[in-house]
Structure formats: C-alpha cells, structure tokens
C-alpha cells in the first residue's frame, strides 16, 4: 500500500524530531526515514533543505502563535480571552519550541523567526491584558511577564510539566485580574461560569 505524505506530515515529523532529539538531529535523511519516504518525495514538496527550513518555521509561527491569537480574539469578554489564551498556550509543543530556541542561537534565520514569534506573543498578550489593565506600563510589564513564564518553563523543564505550567499560568491570570478594572461582580460571575 502506498502511503501519501503531505507537506503537513513533513512539518509534524520535523517538530517530533526537534522535540525528541533536538535541532542537531533534524536532517533530511532522518525526516524522510521517519516518514518512510525517499528524498525524492521531499524534493517534490520543498526543492531543497534551505527552502524547507523557512517553511517549517512559518508553519510553526502560523499554527502555534497566530492561531492562538485568532482563537482568543473570537471571545468578546476580556476575561474569557485571557482564559482561552492561557489554555491554548498550555498545549503548545513545548519541547519542540525549546529546541527551536536552542537552534536560534546558532542560525540567523531561525533567530529571526524566534524573535518575531516572541514579539507576536508579547503583542497578542498585551492586546488582551490592556482590555483589563488600563495602565499601559503595567500592561506591558504583565505581558512580558506572561511570555517570560512560558519561555522559562520551556527552558527549565524537559519535558515540560503541563500541570505545573497550568498552575503558573493560573497564578499569572490571578495577577492580571488583581490589576483589572473589570468590576468584582463580573469577575465572580466569570469564575462561577468556569467552574460549571
């Protein structure tokens, strides 16, 4: 039986290699072997390894950063938006992301993507936090704090303890809420609806 491998299969396979073996193990031969295909299949989709890398990183940026922002923005209520962002951030491919960050230390192209993803995540979180915390300086600081928690957990733990990360994000959410201008009764109502 002939198995059809898609571009997304290559991206998913690459992320698995990054998560389990690190960026030094991410090579065309390793990826093709994992997927059970020849290098001809790879060249059909990507042309070369130099063309594959930016497409992999673009896919990562789109799926793991811009998608989270888009889904979070579907919520009208600012408290719901921050809860959604928190929940989605807990499910990121943390081990792959830690490998990408390590990779970025020695590869300017990867470093450019990493900087952009970090900036996009801070901006997305800032947009949510500012709907709750009107003080611009405080909102900026809280946004940096939230993304720093994510980066720190990814760097400190391998594999990332998702339960621990969730508790960290819960504490971050409490901190944001403590600066929030949303009336207390609305906060209690939101808390009750989350428990149901």
N, C-alpha and C positions, 0 to 999 in steps of 0.2 A: 504494500500500500504506500502510495506517495503522499508524504506529508507536506502541505503547503505552509511555508513560513512567511510571515508578514513583516513589514517594517517594525510594527509594534513588538513582535516577538524578539527582534534583534535588540530593541531598546530595553525590554523587560529582562532579557538574558544578560545584557551588559550591566544592568542595575543589580542583578543577582550576583554576578561575578564581583562587582565592586563591594557588595555587602559582605560576601563570604571570604574573598581573597585579597581585596584591596586593589588600588588602581594599577599597581605594577603587573598584576595578573591579567588585566584587561587587554587582550590582544585578539587580532582577527582569528587566528587559528584556534584559540581557546573558545571564543564565542561560537565559531562555526561547529566545532566539535560538540559543544554543549547542545546546540540546536539540531545536530545530526544532519548538517548540510555541507556542501562543498563551498570553497571560497568563490566559485563562480556565481553562486546564489547571492553571496554578499555583494560582489561587484555589480550584479544586476541592479540592486537597490541603491547602492551608495557610491559606486565608482572607485572609491579609494578610502583608506582609513582616515586620511586627512579630511575627507568630506563627511565621514561618519561621525566624528567627534562633535563638531558643532551641531549636527542634527540631533544627536543623543542629548546634548546639553540643552538645546532648545526645547526638546520634548519634556525634559525634566522641569525646566522653568515653567512651561505651559501647564503641565499636569499637576505639579506639586506646589506651585506658587500662585499663578494667575487663576487656576481653577478654585483654589481655596478662597481667594478674594472675591471671585464671581459668585460662588455659592453663599458666602457670608453676606454679600450685598443684596441677596434675594430677600433677606429679612428686613422688615420695616423697623422693628423695635431695636434700638441700640443695644439693649441688654441681650436680646436674642442673637444679635450679630456677633457679639463677643463670645457668647457661649458656643455658637456654631464654629467660629474660627478656632477656638480652643479645642473643640472636639476633633475637627479635621486635622489640626496640627499634631495632635497626639498620634494620628495614624500615618504620618509621613514615613517614607523609607529611611529611617534614621541612620542605619548602618551604611547604606549607600551614600547618604549625604555626608557622613563623616569621611568616607573615602574620597568623595569629590573635593571636600575641603582640603584634605591632605594632598591630593593631586594638584590643586590650585597653587600650592606652594612652589611647584617647580614648572608649571606650564602657564605662560601668559594668557593663552586663550581661555583655559579653564578658570584662571583667576578673574578674567573679565566677566565671565558668566557668574562666578561666585559673588563678586561684588554687586552685580546687577540684581541677583536674587536676594541678597541681603538687603539692598536698598529697597527693592519692591516689597519685601516683607515688612520692613520698618514703616514704609509709607502706607501699606494696607492696614497695619495695626494702628498707626496714627490716625487714619481716617475714622476708624471705629472708636478709638479712645476719645477723640476730640468731640464726638457726639455725646459723650458722658462727662468729660472733664474740660470745661471751657478755658482753663488756663493753658495757653499754648506751650509755655516752657515745661509745665508739669506733664502735659500730654506727650510732648516729645520725649521727656525722660522716661515715662512709663512705657512708651513704645520701644525705646532702646532696651529697657529692662526686659520686656517680654521676649524680644528676639534673642537677647543675650542668654536668657534662660534656656531657650531651645538650643542654641549653639553650644552652650556649656554642657547641657545634658548629653548632646550628641558626642562631644569631645571627651567627656568624663567617663561615660559608660559604654561598654561594648560587650554584649548587645545592650541597647537602651532598655531600661526597665520602664515599660509603658505605664504601669500603675504609679510608679514614682513620679514620672513626668506629668501624669494627670494631676497628681497631688500638688506638684509645683505650679501647674497652670491654674489649679483651683485657688491656690494662695495668691497668685498674680491677679486673678479675677477679683478676689476679695479686696486686694489693694486698690485696683481701679475703682471698684464700687465705693470704697471709702472716700474717694475724691469726687465721686459722681454728684452731679447736680440733679439727678433723677430723684423725684420725691420718694421718701422712705416707704410709703404705702405701695408705690409701684414696684419697688424692689421686693417687698414681701410677697406681692402678688406673683411676680415673676418666679421667685423662689418656690412658692407653692405649686405653680404650674409645672416646674421642672421635676418636682418630686412625684407627680402623678404618673 
